[in-house]
Amino acid sequence: MAFKVKKIVKHTDAKWFEFDAESKVLIASIDNPDYQISFARSRREFQRHDAQFEMGQAGVIEGEKTEYESQCYMLANHVMRDWQGVQDADGNPLPFTSENAEALLLGDAEAFLFVLNSAREYAAELRVELGETVGKPLPASSGKKSSAAKARKSAG
């Protein structure tokens, strides 16, 4: 069987998602490498903290963040890329920064779910796109052995 190079999905791109008629958010795939690395580190940190307590024992380590707070940070820094139409508490336009995005997610569960679900939806779209590309038949070959196959046979 020959080695085959598979097409890689570009999870680093982002797509605009409309939240409502006035606002939209530029969102990357939940499968993008930066988010996935941050998520893995966050899970390991939670596991280390959990290991400090015995079964059935509840405890909190000083300065420890909740899983929700960690998710808000990761989404704001690694999934959300920009926005339009987002306003501050006084109704003034709010510029996109990761700090503003994190504050929005921490204070608005609907916004959090919108970003998370949109990022998952975009990841699914990219996977389908990859499946359609990979599923296309390759052009027929001439049936001749490649140079690499000839070299392996003569070496063996």
Disulfide bonds with the S-S distance in Angstrom:
none
